[in-house]
């Protein structure tokens, strides 16, 4: 009985030492997650789709800006020749069109941002699965997203950047290109605000 009591603690200590002695993942990697999202084929397709969806609104806003600029030029040229009443009417028209433009620009920007966020969340979720598998398969203990200014990474060697590897792995395992997939609009141009 004394032998069994001594053997059990000895086996437990030996097992603990052997577990601690096994190599644990120690590799560290960085990724530019925003760049990865927009670099995937799904991301590029979704950015093009988003751009196409908002192009008509962007053109409409640009037309409104041109109309306002033409009215402002008319007011400038007629500063000495227009009657006070005509000048006031022109100024009211410019003001009303500017308010409408600003309101429509803000609405378009909010809609654009909402669509972009939806796309980033959807693609980001799928990309996180790829990152998780890549980290496990390649023995990474830590992967940091350095695309955010809040990430406190002051230096990282290029050799630990896994962004391109993740993009390639994502594209290789992504569903067929015929499936409609939204993507981030970082590359898309949001509507521009009217000059004040």
Helices and strands as residue ranges (DSSP letters): H 2-21, E 27-31, H 33-39, H 41-77, H 84-137, E 140-145, G 158-160, H 163-173
